[in-house]
Amino acid sequence: MEKTNLKINLETEKNSIESIGINNLLDFFSPNWNIKKISSQSNQEFDQIFQIDNIPLSWFYKRLLSFHTIPPQFQTKQLIIQFLEEKKIEIDQKLEKKQKKLQRLYYLNEKIKQKIYGNKEIKTNPEKLNVLFLTYLDHANEEGKIFRLNNLIDQIKKEQKLHPLTITVTPLSKKFYSTIKKQYQCENNFYHFIKKEHKKQAKKVAEELSKKWQLLKEQDKINLFGNSSLWNCLRYPLEFYFSYQFIYTLILCYYTSENIIKENNIKEIVITSQHNIYERCLNAAANKLNIPVLLIQHGAGMGSINPELLPPYKIAVFSDYYKQLLIEQNVPTKNISVTGALIFDEIYPNLQKKSKKNKLPKILILTVPFIEQRYFEKKEYFDYIKKTIEELRDISCEITIKLHPREKTLKEYVKLKNDYYWSNVEIVQKTDSSYLYNLMSESDIIINFSSTTALEAMILDKPLITIIFDNFKNPFNILLNESKATREVHSKNNITIAVRELLIKDNLKNQRKAFVEKVCGMIDGKASERVVEIIYEL
């Protein structure tokens, strides 16, 4: 392998392949790649060549270049592992064909959705002062309640100082043709706002930028990353992201975001994530129009990376602990507010309830979208679920498997239950948080896979088991381990030992209490009120 000044010890937790994977891979392996000068392009810096409205494309792509966001067809993780093992990485024509095919499919997918659902009647009121809430279509239920944001939206409606405008989006990789038809009462879909002039404008700019990328010589691209092996690891996602098809989609999203803000009297934008192109484009458009953006912490992973939002913006976090993490990631202190956890407001009433004693122990398994996030192949994941349930059936108990809202494999869970005659197993998938908290309150033991639900279980003072996988580690996983507030069980081990011991004696109460105070901050049911104050303040 060609020489590189990067030294990585894969034996250490800090630099494990999974820890690397949460980062922007380009920034991690080749810091400042985007400000390197391109000799064949008049010695201009990369960011000077590739930008939209003076905002570099590299900023838009910040969160799209980690293992869980790069399309798995490109095998980036596998290539990076080989690279770290000092193997020479050559160009792979099969992966190159997959990349070209995928960019055409993504483009066609978006064109179909735009054609079918674009230019529809939209329910907005530009005469009012609007605050825009961005959410995802599968985060809304049939009653129109929005996962994570509903309490906040209801309070703003009640106070009537601002009018909440909720816009739903669908990830580019999702078809959602039939789902988009189910437009609930409170929703406007992003596609409804796309106009012909936006498409024409996006086409022109996308042609210019993609042509500039095509004109770069192979050696120019190698020079950006220091050596050909690293470039060949990242070649396929970069060719994908700098293709005409993807740039067109990105720019159309940006122009549409700008138009939404202008035509609907938007005074502020509220987002709960910073990873997708919708959040990035809204933030970029807001920056150009000097409209503030509020990013609300929605899960336990906040602070592991700097969101790198464009001003003006504010981040609402659970506790002082997360505030400090963001400060360490170079987020200005003035841009961070501690509000408590908005997502835990609905759990507060459950703290007053007394748990009923069950005839049989009730075990609740809270899953995460491992398959959708590309951490596991479907067969591998369901082999593990089968193994776990078969082990738990050695204990006389009732088992509920509660699926994450993002999971798309409900049928596979049901098939397992039917194939193996699991009469004591119930499988549910609902987005309503009050339903989740009732399930948790009624359970004797909760099993999780290192997600925010672990915090919810601890808030309700429930004995908790966390499953550990060799090929899945996230920042919260490390935090849970350090807390000593959960019983960890490796995925290869039999889970029944831990379950039996916790049923006999729960000796982690003090650790749970300390961890909740540190991470969750104020749990008083009033986080939404504090967030509303920030919205008015901004």
LOBA-217694 format. One line per field, with one value per residue (C-alpha): x, y, z. Coordinates in Angstrom, 2 decimals, decimal comma, padded with zeros to 5 digits, always signed. Layout:
<pts>
xx: X ...
yy: Y ...
zz: Z ...
</pts>
This chain:
<pts>
xx: +000,00 +001,26 +002,54 +000,16 +000,80 -002,38 -001,73 -004,63 -004,62 -007,68 -007,14 -008,20 -011,84 -011,27 -010,11 -012,16 -013,71 -017,16 -015,87 -014,38 -017,67 -019,67 -017,40 -017,29 -014,81 -013,19 -012,53 -011,24 -008,79 -007,80 -008,33 -008,78 -009,20 -011,83 -009,52 -006,70 -005,84 -006,57 -003,66 -005,66 -008,34 -006,25 -004,97 -008,35 -009,36 -011,87 -014,53 -014,13 -014,96 -017,86 -020,44 -024,06 -024,72 -021,20 -021,85 -019,45 -020,91 -018,57 -020,67 -023,90 -022,25 -020,84 -023,22 -023,60 -020,14 -020,22 -020,72 -024,43 -025,30 -023,26 -025,28 -024,19 -023,87 -020,54 -018,99 -017,17 -016,82 -015,27 -012,85 -011,85 -011,09 -008,84 -007,20 -006,47 -004,96 -002,52 -003,86 -003,68 -007,18 -007,74 -010,70 -013,53 -015,54 -018,46 -018,78 -018,44 -021,41 -023,43 -022,66 -023,83 -026,95 -027,80 -027,49 -029,91 -032,35 -032,24 -032,85 -035,73 -037,25 -037,24 -038,55 -041,51 -042,33 -042,07 -044,29 -046,98 -046,98 -045,53 -047,58 -050,41 -052,65 -050,76 -052,22 -050,26 -051,12 -048,50 -050,37 -049,38 -045,92 -044,98 -042,49 -041,55 -041,30 -039,55 -040,47 -040,55 -043,64 -043,24 -043,05 -046,72 -049,60 -053,15 -054,38 -051,83 -049,63 -045,97 -043,42 -041,18 -042,71 -046,41 -046,38 -044,33 -046,63 -049,74 -048,33 -047,51 -051,02 -052,43 -050,41 -051,12 -048,11 -046,73 -048,39 -046,78 -046,26 -045,37 -043,69 -042,98 -040,16 -039,19 -035,57 -034,20 -033,63 -037,29 -039,95 -042,94 -045,14 -048,22 -047,37 -047,21 -050,86 -051,79 -051,41 -052,67 -054,54 -051,60 -049,13 -047,73 -045,26 -042,01 -042,81 -045,90 -043,68 -041,49 -042,08 -041,10 -038,77 -036,93 -036,39 -035,10 -032,73 -031,49 -030,86 -028,64 -026,50 -026,28 -025,00 -022,30 -021,12 -021,19 -019,24 -016,57 -016,27 -015,96 -013,21 -011,07 -008,25 -007,82 -004,62 -006,50 -008,87 -006,04 -004,22 -007,24 -006,88 -003,15 -003,02 -004,86 -005,94 -007,89 -009,39 -010,47 -012,20 -014,21 -014,45 -017,96 -019,82 -018,03 -018,77 -022,36 -022,64 -020,98 -023,04 -025,51 -028,38 -027,54 -026,44 -029,71 -031,72 -029,67 -029,95 -033,67 -034,07 -032,09 -034,07 -037,36 -036,30 -035,45 -038,82 -040,73 -039,13 -039,81 -043,39 -044,70 -043,47 -041,23 -039,66 -037,90 -037,13 -037,18 -035,36 -034,58 -031,64 -028,82 -027,98 -030,30 -030,11 -033,46 -032,06 -028,84 -030,69 -033,14 -030,24 -028,36 -031,41 -032,14 -028,56 -028,94 -032,19 -031,00 -033,71 -032,82 -032,73 -033,37 -031,96 -033,63 -031,75 -033,89 -031,64 -028,70 -026,05 -025,91 -022,41 -020,48 -020,00 -020,27 -023,45 -021,59 -024,76 -024,72 -025,74 -028,06 -028,85 -029,43 -029,22 -031,56 -030,01 -031,08 -028,55 -025,30 -023,51 -024,50 -023,80 -020,22 -019,86 -020,89 -018,56 -015,73 -016,80 -016,27 -019,94 -020,09 -021,53 -023,99 -025,54 -026,48 -029,44 -030,25 -034,00 -034,36 -035,50 -038,52 -038,98 -039,39 -042,22 -044,77 -043,00 -043,44 -047,06 -045,88 -043,45 -046,43 -047,87 -047,20 -046,17 -048,55 -047,23 -047,53 -048,59 -045,83 -042,70 -043,14 -040,08 -040,05 -037,58 -037,10 -035,52 -033,63 -033,53 -030,29 -031,25 -032,47 -029,29 -027,21 -025,47 -026,73 -027,96 -031,53 -030,65 -027,96 -030,24 -033,24 -031,04 -030,12 -033,76 -034,69 -031,83 -032,84 -036,52 -035,72 -033,45 -036,07 -038,67 -036,71 -038,15 -041,87 -042,65 -044,54 -042,48 -043,31 -041,17 -041,72 -040,39 -038,76 -040,91 -038,27 -038,20 -039,72 -039,58 -042,71 -043,69 -040,40 -040,99 -044,53 -043,29 -040,78 -043,51 -045,80 -043,11 -041,91 -045,29 -044,28 -047,60 -046,16 -044,69 -046,47 -045,11 -046,14 -045,16 -046,78 -045,32 -047,41 -045,07 -047,79 -048,34 -044,60 -044,44 -047,40 -045,60 -042,45 -044,32 -045,97 -042,72 -040,49 -037,33 -036,49 -033,99 -032,45 -029,76 -028,05 -030,57 -032,40 -035,00 -032,39 -032,76 -036,53 -036,29 -033,99 -036,28 -039,07 -036,63 -036,86 -034,16 -032,35 -030,33 -028,23 -027,16 -023,59 -022,53 -018,98 -019,92 -022,08 -020,74 -021,98 -021,07 -024,09 -022,96 -019,77 -021,74 -024,04 -021,04 -019,46 -022,71 -022,81 -026,59 -027,45 -026,62 -024,63 -024,93 -022,85 -024,92 -023,07 -023,99 -027,19 -029,42 -031,37 -028,70 -028,96 -032,77 -033,04 -030,62 -032,47 -035,81 -034,41 -032,53 -032,35 -029,19 -028,70 -031,23 -028,66 -026,67 -029,81 -030,78 -027,30 -027,16 -030,60 -029,67 -026,45 -027,78 -031,46 -031,35 -034,77 -037,64 -040,64 -042,89 -042,00 -039,19 -041,58 -042,37 -038,67 -038,18 -041,10 -039,40 -036,29 -038,40 -039,90 -036,50 -034,96
yy: +000,00 +003,50 +005,50 +007,60 +009,63 +008,26 +005,85 +003,79 +001,14 -000,98 -002,73 +000,35 +001,24 +004,84 +003,99 +000,86 +000,58 +001,34 +004,46 +005,60 +004,88 +007,57 +010,25 +011,85 +009,41 +012,01 +014,42 +011,57 +010,06 +013,19 +016,33 +019,52 +017,55 +020,04 +023,07 +021,45 +023,14 +021,45 +021,99 +021,22 +023,78 +026,97 +025,96 +026,69 +025,10 +022,25 +024,20 +027,18 +025,00 +023,01 +025,18 +026,32 +029,99 +030,19 +027,23 +024,34 +021,00 +019,45 +021,13 +019,67 +016,23 +016,42 +013,84 +011,72 +010,21 +007,79 +004,03 +004,12 +006,82 +005,65 +003,18 -000,33 -001,45 +000,41 -001,85 +001,15 -000,38 -003,56 -001,56 +000,67 -002,41 -003,73 -000,32 -000,31 -003,76 -002,11 -003,85 -002,10 -001,19 -001,27 +000,01 -002,54 -002,51 -004,36 -001,67 +000,97 -000,54 -000,66 +002,98 +004,06 +001,92 +003,22 +006,89 +006,29 +004,45 +007,17 +009,80 +007,87 +007,26 +010,98 +011,96 +009,60 +010,99 +014,56 +013,81 +012,07 +014,24 +017,58 +020,76 +019,59 +021,80 +022,88 +023,85 +026,90 +030,33 +032,85 +035,72 +034,31 +034,13 +030,51 +028,24 +025,30 +021,83 +019,23 +015,61 +012,28 +010,64 +007,49 +009,65 +010,60 +008,34 +008,15 +010,74 +013,24 +013,10 +013,72 +011,50 +013,59 +016,93 +016,62 +018,26 +021,14 +021,71 +021,53 +024,13 +026,56 +026,12 +026,84 +030,03 +031,29 +033,62 +031,60 +029,19 +025,73 +024,59 +020,88 +019,57 +015,88 +014,42 +010,95 +009,73 +009,58 +005,84 +005,14 +004,60 +005,56 +005,93 +004,55 +005,97 +009,57 +009,26 +009,00 +012,69 +013,27 +016,41 +018,33 +017,54 +019,09 +016,94 +018,47 +017,39 +019,63 +022,72 +021,83 +024,09 +023,87 +026,84 +025,11 +022,05 +024,16 +026,08 +022,90 +021,19 +024,02 +024,19 +020,37 +020,12 +022,72 +021,14 +017,53 +018,52 +020,15 +016,90 +014,88 +017,22 +016,48 +014,13 +010,83 +012,17 +015,23 +012,95 +010,82 +013,95 +015,02 +011,94 +011,34 +007,96 +005,85 +003,12 +005,54 +007,15 +003,70 +003,06 +006,27 +006,42 +004,98 +007,15 +010,25 +009,49 +008,91 +012,17 +014,23 +012,71 +014,88 +012,84 +013,36 +016,99 +017,76 +016,27 +018,20 +021,54 +021,08 +020,46 +023,63 +025,87 +024,41 +025,02 +028,62 +029,10 +027,54 +030,02 +033,02 +032,26 +031,05 +033,79 +031,36 +033,00 +029,93 +026,30 +023,39 +020,14 +017,03 +015,74 +017,08 +014,08 +014,18 +016,53 +018,04 +019,33 +020,47 +022,30 +023,97 +025,12 +026,46 +028,31 +029,70 +030,92 +032,84 +034,42 +034,99 +032,73 +030,94 +027,15 +025,21 +021,68 +019,66 +016,72 +013,65 +010,81 +009,87 +010,21 +014,01 +015,34 +012,57 +014,85 +018,55 +019,20 +022,08 +024,06 +027,43 +030,48 +031,63 +028,45 +027,06 +023,50 +022,37 +019,54 +017,25 +018,23 +020,00 +016,77 +017,09 +020,80 +020,07 +017,40 +019,87 +022,55 +020,01 +019,56 +023,32 +024,33 +027,88 +027,95 +030,70 +028,34 +025,65 +025,68 +023,05 +022,38 +018,85 +016,08 +017,00 +013,34 +012,48 +014,93 +012,22 +009,82 +012,14 +011,07 +007,45 +008,23 +008,65 +005,22 +002,18 -000,97 -003,90 -007,28 -009,64 -013,27 -014,16 -012,00 -009,62 -009,09 -006,23 -006,23 -002,82 -003,21 -000,73 -000,42 -002,38 -003,61 -000,20 +001,43 -001,26 -002,60 -006,14 -008,23 -009,43 -013,11 -012,42 -010,15 -012,47 -015,43 -013,49 -012,61 -016,29 -017,33 -014,78 -015,73 -019,43 -018,79 -016,66 -019,37 -021,44 -019,01 -019,02 -015,48 -013,24 -011,56 -008,42 -007,32 -003,61 -002,56 +000,80 +003,10 +003,01 -000,77 -002,19 -005,88 -006,43 -009,36 -011,14 -010,87 -012,21 -015,05 -016,11 -016,10 -018,23 -020,60 -021,45 -021,31 -018,64 -018,44 -016,30 -013,70 -010,51 -008,34 -004,68 -001,60 +001,69 +005,20 +006,52 +007,23 +006,88 +003,33 +002,65 +004,02 +001,90 -001,15 -000,22 +000,52 -002,90 -004,78 -006,47 -006,44 -004,42 -005,59 -002,98 -002,71 +000,50 +003,15 +006,04 +003,59 +002,56 +006,03 +005,74 +002,40 +003,91 +006,90 +004,43 +002,59 -000,68 -003,39 -003,16 -005,55 -004,18 -006,50 -006,02 -006,85 -007,04 -005,22 -002,49 +000,19 +003,74 +006,56 +005,79 +002,18 +003,38 +005,74 +002,93 +000,75 +003,45 +004,05 +000,51 +001,04 -001,80 -005,47 -006,08 -009,40 -010,25 -011,37 -014,71 -015,51 -016,98 -014,19 -016,27 -016,09 -012,29 -012,39 -014,91 -012,94 -009,64 -011,28 -012,44 -009,26 -005,82 -004,23 -001,40 +001,14 +003,66 +003,52 +004,08 +007,12 +008,68 +008,06 +009,58 +012,73 +013,10 +012,46 +013,43 +016,60 +017,89 +015,39 +017,41 +017,30 +020,91 +020,54 +021,50 +024,75 +025,57 +024,77 +027,05 +029,84 +029,38 +029,45 +032,81 +034,07 +033,25
zz: +000,00 -000,76 +002,18 +004,22 +007,36 +008,96 +011,82 +013,07 +015,78 +015,20 +018,51 +020,45 +021,00 +020,03 +016,54 +015,87 +012,44 +013,90 +015,65 +012,36 +010,65 +012,47 +011,04 +007,64 +006,08 +003,82 +006,68 +008,85 +006,39 +004,49 +006,60 +004,56 +001,31 +000,21 +000,32 -001,62 -004,90 -008,23 -010,61 -013,75 -012,73 -012,56 -009,12 -007,53 -004,26 -004,53 -002,59 -004,92 -007,90 -006,43 -004,69 -004,75 -003,96 -002,50 -000,18 -000,94 -001,96 +000,63 +003,35 +001,93 +001,89 +005,43 +006,89 +003,76 +003,90 +006,82 +006,69 +007,57 +005,00 +001,99 -000,14 +000,92 -002,71 -002,85 -000,17 +001,32 +004,77 +003,40 +001,24 +004,15 +006,29 +003,52 +003,24 +006,98 +006,62 +004,17 +001,10 -002,25 -003,46 -007,21 -009,20 -009,33 -012,55 -010,93 -008,25 -010,93 -012,80 -009,55 -008,91 -012,37 -012,13 -008,66 -009,59 -012,47 -010,19 -007,52 -010,18 -011,74 -008,29 -007,53 -010,97 -010,56 -007,09 -008,39 -011,39 -009,35 -006,24 -007,32 -007,82 -005,56 -003,45 -000,35 +003,01 +004,07 +005,39 +004,24 +005,94 +009,34 +010,87 +010,20 +011,94 +009,73 +011,29 +009,15 +009,75 +007,94 +006,51 +008,61 +011,76 +011,48 +012,40 +011,06 +013,57 +012,30 +015,41 +014,70 +016,44 +018,75 +017,76 +018,57 +022,03 +020,69 +017,72 +019,91 +022,29 +019,49 +018,09 +021,54 +022,10 +018,54 +018,41 +015,52 +013,10 +012,79 +009,20 +009,12 +005,98 +005,54 +003,49 +002,32 +002,13 -001,40 -001,17 -000,33 -002,95 -000,82 -003,92 -002,20 +001,22 +000,00 -001,07 +002,62 +003,29 +006,81 +007,77 +009,24 +006,47 +003,36 +001,48 +000,24 -003,33 -003,31 -003,28 -006,29 -009,29 -012,95 -012,71 -009,85 -012,05 -014,94 -012,69 -010,97 -014,30 -015,52 -012,36 -012,05 -015,63 -014,89 -011,64 -012,83 -015,94 -013,74 -011,80 -015,02 -016,23 -013,18 -014,09 -012,29 -010,73 -009,44 -007,52 -006,19 -005,00 -002,96 -000,75 -000,78 -002,51 -005,06 -002,63 -000,44 -003,54 -004,79 -001,44 -001,76 -005,55 -005,85 -003,32 -004,61 -008,25 -007,12 -005,13 -007,89 -010,69 -012,57 -011,16 -007,50 -007,83 -009,66 -006,78 -004,21 -005,99 -006,62 -002,89 -002,13 -004,49 -003,25 +000,36 -000,46 -002,14 +000,77 +003,15 +000,91 -000,09 +003,26 +005,60 +007,44 +010,50 +011,87 +010,98 +013,45 +012,64 +014,70 +012,67 +010,52 +008,30 +005,29 +002,32 +003,34 +006,64 +004,98 +002,19 +004,57 +006,75 +003,70 +002,38 +005,86 +006,10 +002,83 +004,01 +007,61 +009,07 +012,33 +012,53 +015,74 +015,93 +018,70 +020,15 +019,48 +020,64 +022,80 +020,08 +020,07 +020,75 +019,01 +015,98 +015,25 +013,19 +011,50 +010,89 +009,15 +011,24 +012,62 +014,56 +018,02 +019,36 +022,16 +024,19 +027,02 +029,66 +030,58 +029,69 +026,03 +026,04 +027,08 +024,40 +021,71 +023,09 +022,80 +019,16 +018,64 +018,72 +020,21 +023,75 +022,79 +020,22 +022,78 +025,16 +027,79 +027,70 +028,97 +026,65 +024,55 +023,70 +027,40 +028,17 +027,52 +029,85 +032,84 +033,70 +033,74 +036,57 +038,88 +038,06 +040,20 +038,37 +038,61 +039,61 +036,66 +036,93 +034,49 +034,00 +031,07 +028,91 +026,40 +023,49 +021,88 +018,46 +016,28 +012,46 +012,05 +008,57 +007,40 +008,73 +006,99 +010,06 +009,41 +006,54 +006,96 +007,45 +010,04 +012,04 +012,08 +012,94 +016,07 +016,86 +016,51 +018,80 +021,45 +021,52 +021,65 +024,66 +026,43 +025,95 +028,47 +031,03 +031,73 +030,58 +028,19 +025,45 +023,48 +020,54 +019,89 +016,49 +015,79 +013,57 +010,83 +010,49 +007,30 +008,19 +010,26 +008,02 +008,75 +012,52 +012,13 +009,91 +012,59 +015,22 +013,05 +011,78 +015,29 +017,05 +019,56 +021,38 +024,20 +021,82 +020,73 +017,91 +017,69 +015,72 +016,67 +016,61 +019,51 +022,43 +025,08 +023,85 +024,14 +027,69 +028,76 +027,40 +029,27 +032,51 +032,44 +031,75 +034,32 +032,19 +029,08 +026,46 +024,16 +021,50 +022,65 +021,66 +023,30 +024,60 +027,18 +028,69 +028,72 +030,51 +033,13 +033,63 +034,40 +036,70 +034,78 +034,94 +031,63 +029,48 +026,61 +023,80 +022,58 +019,01 +017,68 +014,48 +016,00 +018,29 +018,64 +021,03 +023,22 +023,51 +025,18 +027,42 +028,57 +029,35 +031,47 +033,37 +034,83 +034,87 +032,50 +032,36 +029,17 +027,34 +024,28 +021,30 +021,23 +024,83 +026,24 +027,53 +030,03 +032,76 +032,93 +032,80 +035,64 +037,83 +037,28 +038,04 +041,38 +042,31 +040,69 +042,07 +039,53 +040,83 +042,10 +038,87 +036,80 +038,84 +038,53 +034,79 +034,18 +036,11 +034,13 +030,64 +030,66 +032,71 +033,76 +033,44 +034,53 +031,46 +030,57 +028,03 +025,21 +027,06 +027,28 +023,59 +022,68 +024,63 +022,48 +019,31 +020,33 +021,44 +018,06
</pts>
